[in-house]
C-alpha cells in the first residue's frame, strides 16, 4: 500500500478520544478508516441529492409517459 505521511493537528479532546477508540489498530489505520467512511457517506449523500434533482427535473416528462401508456398498462385487468 502506498502511503503519504501527514502532520495533522487535533484538539486535545479529539486526540484523547482517538487514543481510546483506536484500540488494537494503529492511530494511522484508525484515522484512515474513519476518513474513508466519512468520504463514502458524503459521496452517497451527493449521489442521493443528484438523483433527487434528476427525478424532480424529469417529473413532468415521466407523468406524460405514464399517461401515454396508461391504456396499455391496464389492458386485460378486468379479467381478474
C-alpha positions as CSV (number, residue, x, y, z in Angstrom):
1,X,0.0,0.0,0.0
2,X,1.4,3.4,-0.9
3,X,1.2,5.8,1.9
4,X,1.8,9.5,2.5
5,X,3.0,11.0,5.7
6,X,0.9,13.8,7.1
7,X,1.3,16.1,10.0
8,X,-2.0,17.0,11.5
9,X,-3.2,19.0,14.5
10,X,-6.1,17.8,16.6
11,X,-7.9,19.3,19.6
12,X,-6.7,17.6,22.8
13,X,-10.1,16.0,23.5
14,X,-10.2,14.5,20.0
15,X,-6.7,13.2,20.4
16,X,-7.7,11.6,23.7
17,X,-10.8,10.0,22.1
18,X,-8.6,8.7,19.2
19,X,-6.3,7.1,21.7
20,X,-9.3,5.5,23.5
21,X,-11.1,4.2,20.4
22,X,-8.3,3.3,18.1
23,X,-7.9,0.1,20.2
24,X,-5.7,-2.5,18.7
25,X,-5.3,-0.6,15.4
26,X,-2.6,2.0,14.9
27,X,-3.8,5.5,15.0
28,X,-3.0,6.0,11.4
29,X,-5.1,3.0,10.4
30,X,-8.0,4.1,12.5
31,X,-7.9,7.7,11.1
32,X,-7.7,6.3,7.5
33,X,-10.7,4.1,8.2
34,X,-12.7,7.0,9.6
35,X,-11.8,9.2,6.7
36,X,-12.8,6.6,4.1
37,X,-16.1,6.0,5.9
38,X,-16.9,9.7,6.0
39,X,-15.9,10.2,2.3
40,X,-18.2,7.3,1.4
41,X,-21.0,9.0,3.3
42,X,-20.5,12.3,1.6
43,X,-20.4,10.6,-1.8
44,X,-23.6,8.7,-1.1
45,X,-25.3,11.9,0.1
46,X,-24.2,13.8,-3.1
47,X,-25.4,10.9,-5.3
48,X,-28.8,10.9,-3.5
49,X,-29.1,14.7,-4.0
50,X,-28.2,14.4,-7.7
51,X,-30.8,11.6,-8.2
52,X,-33.5,13.6,-6.4
53,X,-32.7,16.6,-8.6
54,X,-32.8,14.4,-11.7
55,X,-36.2,12.9,-10.7
56,X,-37.6,16.3,-9.9
57,X,-36.4,17.7,-13.2
58,X,-38.0,14.9,-15.2
59,X,-41.2,14.6,-13.2
60,X,-43.5,16.1,-15.8
61,X,-41.9,14.0,-18.6
62,X,-42.4,10.9,-16.5
63,X,-46.0,11.7,-15.8
64,X,-46.7,12.3,-19.5
65,X,-45.1,9.0,-20.4
66,X,-47.2,7.2,-17.8
67,X,-50.4,8.8,-19.0
68,X,-49.5,7.9,-22.6
69,X,-49.1,4.2,-21.8
70,X,-51.9,4.1,-19.2
71,X,-54.3,2.2,-21.5
72,X,-51.7,-0.5,-22.3
73,X,-50.9,-0.8,-18.5
74,X,-54.5,-1.6,-17.6
75,X,-55.2,-3.7,-20.6
76,X,-56.6,-7.1,-19.6
77,X,-57.1,-6.2,-15.9
78,X,-60.9,-6.7,-16.0
79,X,-60.2,-10.5,-16.3
80,X,-59.2,-10.6,-12.7
